[in-house]
Protein backbone atom coordinates (compact mmCIF):
# COMPACT_ATOMS: atom_id res chain seq x y z
CA UNK A 1 0.00 0.00 0.00
CA UNK A 2 1.27 3.45 -0.92
CA UNK A 3 0.85 6.14 1.70
CA UNK A 4 2.12 9.55 2.64
CA UNK A 5 2.19 12.10 5.46
CA UNK A 6 1.19 15.76 5.41
CA UNK A 7 3.17 17.83 7.91
CA UNK A 8 0.54 20.43 8.87
CA UNK A 9 2.82 22.35 11.22
CA UNK A 10 6.50 23.27 11.43
CA UNK A 11 8.67 20.27 12.24
CA UNK A 12 10.06 22.02 15.31
CA UNK A 13 6.59 21.90 16.87
CA UNK A 14 5.87 18.26 15.99
CA UNK A 15 7.00 15.07 17.67
CA UNK A 16 8.58 13.60 14.53
CA UNK A 17 12.36 13.26 14.44
CA UNK A 18 14.60 12.95 11.38
CA UNK A 19 14.81 9.23 12.15
CA UNK A 20 11.01 8.97 11.78
CA UNK A 21 10.84 10.49 8.31
CA UNK A 22 11.77 7.40 6.23
CA UNK A 23 8.74 5.50 7.58
CA UNK A 24 6.26 8.30 6.84
CA UNK A 25 6.00 7.54 3.13
CA UNK A 26 5.61 10.36 0.62
CA UNK A 27 5.98 13.72 2.35
CA UNK A 28 4.10 17.01 2.00
CA UNK A 29 4.49 20.09 4.16
CA UNK A 30 2.56 23.27 4.73
CA UNK A 31 5.85 25.01 5.58
CA UNK A 32 7.92 26.18 2.58
CA UNK A 33 11.03 26.40 4.77
CA UNK A 34 10.60 22.85 6.06
CA UNK A 35 9.98 21.59 2.54
CA UNK A 36 13.20 23.23 1.34
CA UNK A 37 15.13 21.84 4.31
CA UNK A 38 13.86 18.29 3.75
CA UNK A 39 14.68 18.48 0.06
CA UNK A 40 18.24 19.41 1.03
CA UNK A 41 18.32 16.08 2.92
CA UNK A 42 17.29 14.20 -0.20
CA UNK A 43 13.54 13.87 0.39
CA UNK A 44 10.99 14.60 -2.33
CA UNK A 45 8.55 16.93 -0.57
CA UNK A 46 5.35 18.43 -1.94
CA UNK A 47 4.38 21.98 -0.94
CA UNK A 48 0.86 21.63 0.43
CA UNK A 49 -0.64 24.65 2.22
CA UNK A 50 -3.79 24.68 4.32
CA UNK A 51 -7.14 25.01 2.58
CA UNK A 52 -10.78 26.07 2.75
CA UNK A 53 -13.41 23.35 3.21
CA UNK A 54 -15.98 24.16 0.55
CA UNK A 55 -18.20 21.30 1.77
CA UNK A 56 -18.67 22.86 5.20
CA UNK A 57 -21.97 24.69 5.70
CA UNK A 58 -21.63 28.39 6.49
CA UNK A 59 -23.75 29.00 9.58
CA UNK A 60 -26.13 31.99 9.44
CA UNK A 61 -24.32 34.14 11.98
CA UNK A 62 -24.37 37.93 12.33
CA UNK A 63 -21.21 39.67 13.54
CA UNK A 64 -20.94 43.46 13.37
CA UNK A 65 -17.40 43.74 14.77
CA UNK A 66 -14.02 43.02 13.20
CA UNK A 67 -13.58 39.33 13.95
CA UNK A 68 -10.63 37.18 14.95
CA UNK A 69 -10.96 33.41 15.30
CA UNK A 70 -7.99 31.63 16.83
CA UNK A 71 -5.65 31.13 19.75
CA UNK A 72 -4.29 33.93 21.92
CA UNK A 73 -0.60 34.70 21.48
CA UNK A 74 1.09 37.90 22.77
CA UNK A 75 1.30 39.57 19.36
CA UNK A 76 -2.34 38.77 18.66
CA UNK A 77 -3.49 40.14 21.99
CA UNK A 78 -1.43 43.28 21.43
CA UNK A 79 -3.04 43.85 18.02
CA UNK A 80 -6.61 43.24 19.17
CA UNK A 81 -6.15 45.40 22.26
CA UNK A 82 -4.82 48.24 20.10
CA UNK A 83 -7.92 48.04 17.90
CA UNK A 84 -10.21 47.93 20.93
CA UNK A 85 -8.52 50.88 22.61
CA UNK A 86 -8.72 52.86 19.36
CA UNK A 87 -12.49 52.45 19.40
CA UNK A 88 -12.68 49.85 16.62
CA UNK A 89 -15.40 47.24 17.30
CA UNK A 90 -13.53 43.93 17.55
CA UNK A 91 -14.36 40.48 18.90
CA UNK A 92 -12.12 37.42 19.47
CA UNK A 93 -13.39 33.86 19.31
CA UNK A 94 -11.81 30.95 21.19
CA UNK A 95 -11.24 29.47 24.63
CA UNK A 96 -8.09 31.54 25.19
CA UNK A 97 -10.13 34.74 24.99
CA UNK A 98 -13.35 33.58 26.63
CA UNK A 99 -14.29 34.59 30.17
CA UNK A 100 -16.65 31.67 30.61
CA UNK A 101 -15.82 29.96 33.95
CA UNK A 102 -15.09 26.60 32.29
CA UNK A 103 -12.74 28.20 29.75
CA UNK A 104 -10.94 30.12 32.49
CA UNK A 105 -10.49 26.88 34.45
CA UNK A 106 -9.16 24.82 31.55
CA UNK A 107 -6.85 27.48 30.11
CA UNK A 108 -5.81 28.89 33.50
CA UNK A 109 -6.01 32.38 32.04
CA UNK A 110 -7.32 34.03 35.16
CA UNK A 111 -6.69 37.57 33.96
CA UNK A 112 -8.91 38.74 31.14
CA UNK A 113 -7.69 40.71 28.14
CA UNK A 114 -10.45 43.29 28.21
CA UNK A 115 -11.20 42.46 24.58
CA UNK A 116 -14.79 41.46 23.72
CA UNK A 117 -14.74 37.69 23.32
CA UNK A 118 -16.76 34.57 22.61
CA UNK A 119 -16.22 30.92 23.44
CA UNK A 120 -14.95 28.27 21.01
CA UNK A 121 -17.07 27.84 17.92
CA UNK A 122 -17.13 25.02 15.39
CA UNK A 123 -15.96 25.43 11.81
CA UNK A 124 -19.41 26.13 10.42
CA UNK A 125 -19.97 28.95 12.91
CA UNK A 126 -16.44 30.27 12.35
CA UNK A 127 -17.15 30.48 8.62
CA UNK A 128 -20.36 32.37 9.38
CA UNK A 129 -18.58 34.80 11.70
CA UNK A 130 -15.86 35.54 9.17
CA UNK A 131 -18.33 35.91 6.31
CA UNK A 132 -20.71 38.25 8.15
CA UNK A 133 -18.24 40.50 9.95
CA UNK A 134 -17.13 43.79 8.35
CA UNK A 135 -13.66 42.23 8.10
CA UNK A 136 -11.81 39.31 9.64
CA UNK A 137 -8.25 39.37 10.99
CA UNK A 138 -5.51 36.87 10.23
CA UNK A 139 -2.56 37.32 12.60
CA UNK A 140 0.38 34.92 12.34
CA UNK A 141 2.72 33.83 15.10
CA UNK A 142 6.19 32.33 14.73
CA UNK A 143 5.54 30.42 11.52
CA UNK A 144 6.48 30.54 7.86
CA UNK A 145 3.48 28.54 6.63
CA UNK A 146 0.11 30.24 6.37
CA UNK A 147 -2.74 29.71 8.82
CA UNK A 148 -5.95 27.96 7.83
CA UNK A 149 -7.69 31.35 7.99
CA UNK A 150 -5.57 32.48 5.03
CA UNK A 151 -7.70 30.29 2.78
CA UNK A 152 -10.92 30.11 4.77
CA UNK A 153 -11.51 33.88 4.88
CA UNK A 154 -11.41 34.39 1.09
CA UNK A 155 -13.25 31.09 0.66
CA UNK A 156 -16.30 32.30 2.57
CA UNK A 157 -16.21 35.74 0.94
CA UNK A 158 -14.84 37.60 3.96
CA UNK A 159 -12.95 40.86 3.78
CA UNK A 160 -9.56 39.52 4.80
CA UNK A 161 -6.96 41.52 6.73
CA UNK A 162 -3.61 39.74 6.92
CA UNK A 163 -0.21 40.64 8.36
CA UNK A 164 1.99 39.02 5.70
CA UNK A 165 2.86 40.54 2.33
CA UNK A 166 4.06 37.15 1.05
CA UNK A 167 0.40 36.09 0.87
CA UNK A 168 0.88 37.31 -2.72
CA UNK A 169 1.99 33.74 -3.36
CA UNK A 170 -1.70 32.79 -3.27
CA UNK A 171 -3.82 35.96 -3.49
CA UNK A 172 -3.57 39.40 -5.03
CA UNK A 173 -3.06 42.03 -2.30
CA UNK A 174 -5.39 44.99 -2.65
CA UNK A 175 -7.91 42.96 -4.61
CA UNK A 176 -8.45 39.61 -2.90
CA UNK A 177 -6.84 40.42 0.47
CA UNK A 178 -5.70 43.51 2.37
CA UNK A 179 -2.18 43.42 3.82
CA UNK A 180 -1.25 45.59 6.78
CA UNK A 181 2.30 46.21 7.97
CA UNK A 182 1.77 47.92 11.32
CA UNK A 183 -0.84 48.22 14.03
CA UNK A 184 -1.34 51.86 13.08
CA UNK A 185 -2.09 50.92 9.47
CA UNK A 186 -4.49 48.21 10.62
CA UNK A 187 -6.41 50.72 12.77
CA UNK A 188 -6.62 53.04 9.78
CA UNK A 189 -7.84 50.26 7.48
CA UNK A 190 -10.50 49.10 9.95
CA UNK A 191 -11.77 52.65 10.48
CA UNK A 192 -12.00 53.17 6.72
CA UNK A 193 -13.78 49.83 6.29
CA UNK A 194 -16.56 50.98 8.61
CA UNK A 195 -16.77 54.39 6.93
CA UNK A 196 -16.81 52.78 3.49
CA UNK A 197 -19.47 50.23 4.40
CA UNK A 198 -21.61 53.03 5.77
CA UNK A 199 -21.31 54.93 2.51
CA UNK A 200 -22.06 51.86 0.41
CA UNK A 201 -25.08 51.08 2.55
CA UNK A 202 -26.44 54.59 2.01
CA UNK A 203 -25.83 54.45 -1.74
CA UNK A 204 -27.32 51.03 -2.51
CA UNK A 205 -30.29 50.58 -0.23
CA UNK A 206 -33.73 51.73 -1.41
CA UNK A 207 -35.10 54.86 0.22
CA UNK A 208 -31.74 56.42 0.99
CA UNK A 209 -33.52 59.20 2.84
CA UNK A 210 -34.57 56.72 5.51
CA UNK A 211 -33.06 57.14 9.00
CA UNK A 212 -29.52 55.81 9.24
CA UNK A 213 -28.35 53.32 11.88
CA UNK A 214 -26.65 55.01 14.78
CA UNK A 215 -23.24 53.33 14.54
CA UNK A 216 -20.94 52.19 11.72
CA UNK A 217 -20.98 48.64 13.11
CA UNK A 218 -24.77 48.48 12.81
CA UNK A 219 -24.50 49.75 9.25
CA UNK A 220 -21.90 47.10 8.41
CA UNK A 221 -24.05 44.34 9.89
CA UNK A 222 -27.18 45.44 8.03
CA UNK A 223 -25.21 45.86 4.82
CA UNK A 224 -24.06 42.25 5.00
CA UNK A 225 -27.51 40.85 5.80
CA UNK A 226 -29.16 42.74 2.95
CA UNK A 227 -26.50 42.64 0.26
CA UNK A 228 -23.68 40.33 1.32
CA UNK A 229 -25.16 37.16 -0.26
CA UNK A 230 -25.30 38.98 -3.60
CA UNK A 231 -21.60 39.83 -3.61
CA UNK A 232 -19.10 37.54 -5.39
CA UNK A 233 -17.08 35.28 -3.13
CA UNK A 234 -13.37 35.91 -2.58
CA UNK A 235 -13.88 39.59 -3.35
CA UNK A 236 -15.87 42.46 -1.92
CA UNK A 237 -14.46 45.00 -4.34
CA UNK A 238 -11.50 45.79 -2.11
CA UNK A 239 -10.32 48.40 -4.58
CA UNK A 240 -13.07 50.71 -3.32
CA UNK A 241 -11.13 51.15 -0.07
CA UNK A 242 -8.51 53.14 -1.93
CA UNK A 243 -11.12 55.82 -2.53
CA UNK A 244 -12.54 55.75 1.00
CA UNK A 245 -11.87 58.77 3.19
CA UNK A 246 -8.69 58.55 5.27
CA UNK A 247 -10.51 59.92 8.29
CA UNK A 248 -13.24 58.86 10.65
CA UNK A 249 -14.44 59.46 14.16
CA UNK A 250 -10.95 58.33 15.17
CA UNK A 251 -9.45 61.45 13.57
CA UNK A 252 -6.97 61.98 10.77
CA UNK A 253 -4.56 59.12 10.12
CA UNK A 254 -1.80 58.79 7.56
CA UNK A 255 -1.25 55.39 5.98
CA UNK A 256 2.40 54.19 6.13
CA UNK A 257 4.39 53.53 3.01
CA UNK A 258 3.79 50.08 1.55
CA UNK A 259 6.47 47.46 2.23
CA UNK A 260 6.89 43.80 3.14
CA UNK A 261 6.89 42.66 6.74
CA UNK A 262 6.25 38.96 7.12
CA UNK A 263 5.35 38.31 10.75
CA UNK A 264 4.49 35.75 13.35
C-alpha positions as CSV (number, residue, x, y, z in Angstrom):
1,X,0.0,0.0,0.0
2,X,1.3,3.5,-0.9
3,X,0.9,6.1,1.7
4,X,2.1,9.6,2.6
5,X,2.2,12.1,5.5
6,X,1.2,15.8,5.4
7,X,3.2,17.8,7.9
8,X,0.5,20.4,8.9
9,X,2.8,22.4,11.2
10,X,6.5,23.3,11.4
11,X,8.7,20.3,12.2
12,X,10.1,22.0,15.3
13,X,6.6,21.9,16.9
14,X,5.9,18.3,16.0
15,X,7.0,15.1,17.7
16,X,8.6,13.6,14.5
17,X,12.4,13.3,14.4
18,X,14.6,12.9,11.4
19,X,14.8,9.2,12.1
20,X,11.0,9.0,11.8
21,X,10.8,10.5,8.3
22,X,11.8,7.4,6.2
23,X,8.7,5.5,7.6
24,X,6.3,8.3,6.8
25,X,6.0,7.5,3.1
26,X,5.6,10.4,0.6
27,X,6.0,13.7,2.3
28,X,4.1,17.0,2.0
29,X,4.5,20.1,4.2
30,X,2.6,23.3,4.7
31,X,5.8,25.0,5.6
32,X,7.9,26.2,2.6
33,X,11.0,26.4,4.8
34,X,10.6,22.9,6.1
35,X,10.0,21.6,2.5
36,X,13.2,23.2,1.3
37,X,15.1,21.8,4.3
38,X,13.9,18.3,3.8
39,X,14.7,18.5,0.1
40,X,18.2,19.4,1.0
41,X,18.3,16.1,2.9
42,X,17.3,14.2,-0.2
43,X,13.5,13.9,0.4
44,X,11.0,14.6,-2.3
45,X,8.5,16.9,-0.6
46,X,5.3,18.4,-1.9
47,X,4.4,22.0,-0.9
48,X,0.9,21.6,0.4
49,X,-0.6,24.6,2.2
50,X,-3.8,24.7,4.3
51,X,-7.1,25.0,2.6
52,X,-10.8,26.1,2.8
53,X,-13.4,23.4,3.2
54,X,-16.0,24.2,0.5
55,X,-18.2,21.3,1.8
56,X,-18.7,22.9,5.2
57,X,-22.0,24.7,5.7
58,X,-21.6,28.4,6.5
59,X,-23.8,29.0,9.6
60,X,-26.1,32.0,9.4
61,X,-24.3,34.1,12.0
62,X,-24.4,37.9,12.3
63,X,-21.2,39.7,13.5
64,X,-20.9,43.5,13.4
65,X,-17.4,43.7,14.8
66,X,-14.0,43.0,13.2
67,X,-13.6,39.3,14.0
68,X,-10.6,37.2,15.0
69,X,-11.0,33.4,15.3
70,X,-8.0,31.6,16.8
71,X,-5.6,31.1,19.8
72,X,-4.3,33.9,21.9
73,X,-0.6,34.7,21.5
74,X,1.1,37.9,22.8
75,X,1.3,39.6,19.4
76,X,-2.3,38.8,18.7
77,X,-3.5,40.1,22.0
78,X,-1.4,43.3,21.4
79,X,-3.0,43.8,18.0
80,X,-6.6,43.2,19.2
81,X,-6.1,45.4,22.3
82,X,-4.8,48.2,20.1
83,X,-7.9,48.0,17.9
84,X,-10.2,47.9,20.9
85,X,-8.5,50.9,22.6
86,X,-8.7,52.9,19.4
87,X,-12.5,52.5,19.4
88,X,-12.7,49.8,16.6
89,X,-15.4,47.2,17.3
90,X,-13.5,43.9,17.5
91,X,-14.4,40.5,18.9
92,X,-12.1,37.4,19.5
93,X,-13.4,33.9,19.3
94,X,-11.8,31.0,21.2
95,X,-11.2,29.5,24.6
96,X,-8.1,31.5,25.2
97,X,-10.1,34.7,25.0
98,X,-13.3,33.6,26.6
99,X,-14.3,34.6,30.2
100,X,-16.7,31.7,30.6
101,X,-15.8,30.0,33.9
102,X,-15.1,26.6,32.3
103,X,-12.7,28.2,29.8
104,X,-10.9,30.1,32.5
105,X,-10.5,26.9,34.5
106,X,-9.2,24.8,31.6
107,X,-6.9,27.5,30.1
108,X,-5.8,28.9,33.5
109,X,-6.0,32.4,32.0
110,X,-7.3,34.0,35.2
111,X,-6.7,37.6,34.0
112,X,-8.9,38.7,31.1
113,X,-7.7,40.7,28.1
114,X,-10.5,43.3,28.2
115,X,-11.2,42.5,24.6
116,X,-14.8,41.5,23.7
117,X,-14.7,37.7,23.3
118,X,-16.8,34.6,22.6
119,X,-16.2,30.9,23.4
120,X,-14.9,28.3,21.0
121,X,-17.1,27.8,17.9
122,X,-17.1,25.0,15.4
123,X,-16.0,25.4,11.8
124,X,-19.4,26.1,10.4
125,X,-20.0,28.9,12.9
126,X,-16.4,30.3,12.3
127,X,-17.2,30.5,8.6
128,X,-20.4,32.4,9.4
129,X,-18.6,34.8,11.7
130,X,-15.9,35.5,9.2
131,X,-18.3,35.9,6.3
132,X,-20.7,38.2,8.1
133,X,-18.2,40.5,10.0
134,X,-17.1,43.8,8.4
135,X,-13.7,42.2,8.1
136,X,-11.8,39.3,9.6
137,X,-8.3,39.4,11.0
138,X,-5.5,36.9,10.2
139,X,-2.6,37.3,12.6
140,X,0.4,34.9,12.3
141,X,2.7,33.8,15.1
142,X,6.2,32.3,14.7
143,X,5.5,30.4,11.5
144,X,6.5,30.5,7.9
145,X,3.5,28.5,6.6
146,X,0.1,30.2,6.4
147,X,-2.7,29.7,8.8
148,X,-6.0,28.0,7.8
149,X,-7.7,31.3,8.0
150,X,-5.6,32.5,5.0
151,X,-7.7,30.3,2.8
152,X,-10.9,30.1,4.8
153,X,-11.5,33.9,4.9
154,X,-11.4,34.4,1.1
155,X,-13.2,31.1,0.7
156,X,-16.3,32.3,2.6
157,X,-16.2,35.7,0.9
158,X,-14.8,37.6,4.0
159,X,-13.0,40.9,3.8
160,X,-9.6,39.5,4.8
161,X,-7.0,41.5,6.7
162,X,-3.6,39.7,6.9
163,X,-0.2,40.6,8.4
164,X,2.0,39.0,5.7
165,X,2.9,40.5,2.3
166,X,4.1,37.1,1.0
167,X,0.4,36.1,0.9
168,X,0.9,37.3,-2.7
169,X,2.0,33.7,-3.4
170,X,-1.7,32.8,-3.3
171,X,-3.8,36.0,-3.5
172,X,-3.6,39.4,-5.0
173,X,-3.1,42.0,-2.3
174,X,-5.4,45.0,-2.7
175,X,-7.9,43.0,-4.6
176,X,-8.5,39.6,-2.9
177,X,-6.8,40.4,0.5
178,X,-5.7,43.5,2.4
179,X,-2.2,43.4,3.8
180,X,-1.2,45.6,6.8
181,X,2.3,46.2,8.0
182,X,1.8,47.9,11.3
183,X,-0.8,48.2,14.0
184,X,-1.3,51.9,13.1
185,X,-2.1,50.9,9.5
186,X,-4.5,48.2,10.6
187,X,-6.4,50.7,12.8
188,X,-6.6,53.0,9.8
189,X,-7.8,50.3,7.5
190,X,-10.5,49.1,9.9
191,X,-11.8,52.6,10.5
192,X,-12.0,53.2,6.7
193,X,-13.8,49.8,6.3
194,X,-16.6,51.0,8.6
195,X,-16.8,54.4,6.9
196,X,-16.8,52.8,3.5
197,X,-19.5,50.2,4.4
198,X,-21.6,53.0,5.8
199,X,-21.3,54.9,2.5
200,X,-22.1,51.9,0.4
201,X,-25.1,51.1,2.6
202,X,-26.4,54.6,2.0
203,X,-25.8,54.5,-1.7
204,X,-27.3,51.0,-2.5
205,X,-30.3,50.6,-0.2
206,X,-33.7,51.7,-1.4
207,X,-35.1,54.9,0.2
208,X,-31.7,56.4,1.0
209,X,-33.5,59.2,2.8
210,X,-34.6,56.7,5.5
211,X,-33.1,57.1,9.0
212,X,-29.5,55.8,9.2
213,X,-28.4,53.3,11.9
214,X,-26.7,55.0,14.8
215,X,-23.2,53.3,14.5
216,X,-20.9,52.2,11.7
217,X,-21.0,48.6,13.1
218,X,-24.8,48.5,12.8
219,X,-24.5,49.7,9.3
220,X,-21.9,47.1,8.4
221,X,-24.0,44.3,9.9
222,X,-27.2,45.4,8.0
223,X,-25.2,45.9,4.8
224,X,-24.1,42.2,5.0
225,X,-27.5,40.8,5.8
226,X,-29.2,42.7,2.9
227,X,-26.5,42.6,0.3
228,X,-23.7,40.3,1.3
229,X,-25.2,37.2,-0.3
230,X,-25.3,39.0,-3.6
231,X,-21.6,39.8,-3.6
232,X,-19.1,37.5,-5.4
233,X,-17.1,35.3,-3.1
234,X,-13.4,35.9,-2.6
235,X,-13.9,39.6,-3.4
236,X,-15.9,42.5,-1.9
237,X,-14.5,45.0,-4.3
238,X,-11.5,45.8,-2.1
239,X,-10.3,48.4,-4.6
240,X,-13.1,50.7,-3.3
241,X,-11.1,51.1,-0.1
242,X,-8.5,53.1,-1.9
243,X,-11.1,55.8,-2.5
244,X,-12.5,55.7,1.0
245,X,-11.9,58.8,3.2
246,X,-8.7,58.5,5.3
247,X,-10.5,59.9,8.3
248,X,-13.2,58.9,10.7
249,X,-14.4,59.5,14.2
250,X,-11.0,58.3,15.2
251,X,-9.5,61.5,13.6
252,X,-7.0,62.0,10.8
253,X,-4.6,59.1,10.1
254,X,-1.8,58.8,7.6
255,X,-1.3,55.4,6.0
256,X,2.4,54.2,6.1
257,X,4.4,53.5,3.0
258,X,3.8,50.1,1.6
259,X,6.5,47.5,2.2
260,X,6.9,43.8,3.1
261,X,6.9,42.7,6.7
262,X,6.3,39.0,7.1
263,X,5.3,38.3,10.7
264,X,4.5,35.8,13.4
